[in-house]
């Protein structure tokens, strides 16, 4: 509230004009939003776009890891769900959004 209250001087001298008064506040506000956009908004939207492309490009045979850390080979894909083969004769269903990364081919065999 201080910018909205004028200062009172005891000696009766006129208040000195503030250089760049209100304009400085608008510039600082603009700088704040620029920093916010560069450090927070832009990287987050880039990550979201990459994740959307990853989910959209899932196909049978891809090796992926889920948000829970489960590695598996994609054996089926529907609109909202993906079926992963995590072991011989064991398949689990996951929401597509739980897939966090695609692995290079042969990663699962290299781990076993």
C-alpha positions as YAML, in Angstrom:
chain: A
units: angstrom
residues:
- id: 1
  name: UNK
  ca: [0.00, 0.00, 0.00]
- id: 2
  name: UNK
  ca: [2.98, 2.36, 0.35]
- id: 3
  name: UNK
  ca: [3.03, 3.40, -3.34]
- id: 4
  name: UNK
  ca: [-0.53, 4.72, -2.94]
- id: 5
  name: UNK
  ca: [0.21, 6.86, 0.13]
- id: 6
  name: UNK
  ca: [2.04, 10.13, -0.29]
- id: 7
  name: UNK
  ca: [4.83, 10.86, 2.15]
- id: 8
  name: UNK
  ca: [4.48, 13.64, 4.74]
- id: 9
  name: UNK
  ca: [7.54, 15.76, 5.42]
- id: 10
  name: UNK
  ca: [7.90, 17.54, 8.78]
- id: 11
  name: UNK
  ca: [10.00, 20.44, 7.55]
- id: 12
  name: UNK
  ca: [7.44, 21.57, 5.01]
- id: 13
  name: UNK
  ca: [9.76, 21.04, 2.04]
- id: 14
  name: UNK
  ca: [8.12, 19.82, -1.13]
- id: 15
  name: UNK
  ca: [8.29, 16.11, -1.78]
- id: 16
  name: UNK
  ca: [10.97, 15.20, -4.28]
- id: 17
  name: UNK
  ca: [9.53, 13.67, -7.45]
- id: 18
  name: UNK
  ca: [10.33, 10.02, -7.85]
- id: 19
  name: UNK
  ca: [12.16, 9.23, -11.07]
- id: 20
  name: UNK
  ca: [10.42, 6.58, -13.20]
- id: 21
  name: UNK
  ca: [7.55, 6.37, -10.68]
- id: 22
  name: UNK
  ca: [4.80, 4.14, -12.03]
- id: 23
  name: UNK
  ca: [6.64, 3.16, -15.20]
- id: 24
  name: UNK
  ca: [9.34, 1.39, -13.18]
- id: 25
  name: UNK
  ca: [6.70, -0.81, -11.54]
- id: 26
  name: UNK
  ca: [5.26, -1.84, -14.90]
- id: 27
  name: UNK
  ca: [8.73, -2.66, -16.23]
- id: 28
  name: UNK
  ca: [9.50, -4.78, -13.17]
- id: 29
  name: UNK
  ca: [6.16, -6.57, -13.54]
- id: 30
  name: UNK
  ca: [7.00, -7.31, -17.18]
- id: 31
  name: UNK
  ca: [10.45, -8.59, -16.20]
- id: 32
  name: UNK
  ca: [8.87, -10.82, -13.56]
- id: 33
  name: UNK
  ca: [6.48, -12.37, -16.09]
- id: 34
  name: UNK
  ca: [9.31, -12.86, -18.59]
- id: 35
  name: UNK
  ca: [11.40, -14.70, -16.01]
- id: 36
  name: UNK
  ca: [8.36, -16.75, -14.98]
- id: 37
  name: UNK
  ca: [7.75, -17.73, -18.60]
- id: 38
  name: UNK
  ca: [11.39, -18.59, -19.32]
- id: 39
  name: UNK
  ca: [12.05, -20.59, -16.16]
- id: 40
  name: UNK
  ca: [8.73, -22.29, -15.47]
- id: 41
  name: UNK
  ca: [6.10, -22.14, -18.20]
- id: 42
  name: UNK
  ca: [8.21, -22.85, -21.30]
- id: 43
  name: UNK
  ca: [10.12, -25.93, -20.00]
- id: 44
  name: UNK
  ca: [6.92, -27.40, -18.54]
- id: 45
  name: UNK
  ca: [5.01, -27.03, -21.80]
- id: 46
  name: UNK
  ca: [7.96, -28.52, -23.71]
- id: 47
  name: UNK
  ca: [7.98, -31.57, -21.40]
- id: 48
  name: UNK
  ca: [4.22, -31.97, -21.75]
- id: 49
  name: UNK
  ca: [4.49, -31.83, -25.54]
- id: 50
  name: UNK
  ca: [7.26, -34.46, -25.55]
- id: 51
  name: UNK
  ca: [5.20, -36.74, -23.27]
- id: 52
  name: UNK
  ca: [2.15, -36.33, -25.49]
- id: 53
  name: UNK
  ca: [4.24, -37.31, -28.54]
- id: 54
  name: UNK
  ca: [5.64, -40.31, -26.65]
- id: 55
  name: UNK
  ca: [2.17, -41.54, -25.71]
- id: 56
  name: UNK
  ca: [0.81, -40.91, -29.19]
- id: 57
  name: UNK
  ca: [3.65, -42.86, -30.80]
- id: 58
  name: UNK
  ca: [3.37, -46.04, -28.72]
- id: 59
  name: UNK
  ca: [3.13, -49.17, -30.81]
- id: 60
  name: UNK
  ca: [3.35, -52.91, -30.32]
- id: 61
  name: UNK
  ca: [6.89, -54.06, -29.57]
- id: 62
  name: UNK
  ca: [8.14, -50.83, -27.97]
- id: 63
  name: UNK
  ca: [9.99, -51.20, -24.70]
- id: 64
  name: UNK
  ca: [8.87, -48.68, -22.06]
- id: 65
  name: UNK
  ca: [9.09, -47.86, -18.38]
- id: 66
  name: UNK
  ca: [6.11, -46.72, -16.30]
- id: 67
  name: UNK
  ca: [5.95, -44.10, -13.57]
- id: 68
  name: UNK
  ca: [6.06, -46.94, -11.04]
- id: 69
  name: UNK
  ca: [9.36, -48.20, -12.48]
- id: 70
  name: UNK
  ca: [7.96, -51.27, -14.25]
- id: 71
  name: UNK
  ca: [9.74, -52.19, -17.48]
- id: 72
  name: UNK
  ca: [7.80, -53.95, -20.18]
- id: 73
  name: UNK
  ca: [7.24, -54.54, -23.86]
- id: 74
  name: UNK
  ca: [4.06, -53.10, -25.36]
- id: 75
  name: UNK
  ca: [1.78, -55.94, -26.47]
- id: 76
  name: UNK
  ca: [-1.38, -53.93, -27.07]
- id: 77
  name: UNK
  ca: [-2.52, -50.32, -27.33]
- id: 78
  name: UNK
  ca: [-6.03, -48.87, -27.07]
- id: 79
  name: UNK
  ca: [-7.21, -45.25, -26.84]
- id: 80
  name: UNK
  ca: [-6.56, -44.86, -23.10]
- id: 81
  name: UNK
  ca: [-4.70, -48.00, -22.04]
- id: 82
  name: UNK
  ca: [-1.56, -49.89, -22.93]
- id: 83
  name: UNK
  ca: [-0.87, -53.56, -22.22]
- id: 84
  name: UNK
  ca: [2.69, -54.39, -21.20]
- id: 85
  name: UNK
  ca: [4.29, -57.81, -21.19]
- id: 86
  name: UNK
  ca: [6.45, -57.72, -18.07]
- id: 87
  name: UNK
  ca: [7.41, -61.41, -18.01]
- id: 88
  name: UNK
  ca: [6.62, -64.58, -19.93]
- id: 89
  name: UNK
  ca: [2.85, -65.13, -19.88]
- id: 90
  name: UNK
  ca: [2.32, -62.04, -17.68]
- id: 91
  name: UNK
  ca: [0.67, -58.93, -19.06]
- id: 92
  name: UNK
  ca: [-0.41, -55.86, -17.13]
- id: 93
  name: UNK
  ca: [-2.71, -53.03, -18.21]
- id: 94
  name: UNK
  ca: [-1.69, -49.42, -17.56]
- id: 95
  name: UNK
  ca: [-3.08, -46.02, -18.43]
- id: 96
  name: UNK
  ca: [-1.11, -44.48, -21.26]
- id: 97
  name: UNK
  ca: [-0.27, -41.49, -19.08]
- id: 98
  name: UNK
  ca: [1.70, -43.73, -16.71]
- id: 99
  name: UNK
  ca: [4.30, -44.44, -19.42]
- id: 100
  name: UNK
  ca: [7.17, -42.05, -18.75]
- id: 101
  name: UNK
  ca: [9.92, -43.16, -21.13]
- id: 102
  name: UNK
  ca: [10.60, -45.29, -24.16]
- id: 103
  name: UNK
  ca: [13.68, -47.49, -23.97]
- id: 104
  name: UNK
  ca: [15.99, -48.53, -26.80]
- id: 105
  name: UNK
  ca: [15.26, -51.94, -28.34]
- id: 106
  name: UNK
  ca: [16.99, -54.76, -26.45]
- id: 107
  name: UNK
  ca: [17.14, -53.01, -23.09]
- id: 108
  name: UNK
  ca: [14.99, -55.60, -21.33]
- id: 109
  name: UNK
  ca: [17.12, -58.50, -22.61]
- id: 110
  name: UNK
  ca: [20.29, -56.68, -21.54]
- id: 111
  name: UNK
  ca: [18.96, -56.34, -17.99]
- id: 112
  name: UNK
  ca: [17.93, -59.99, -17.57]
...
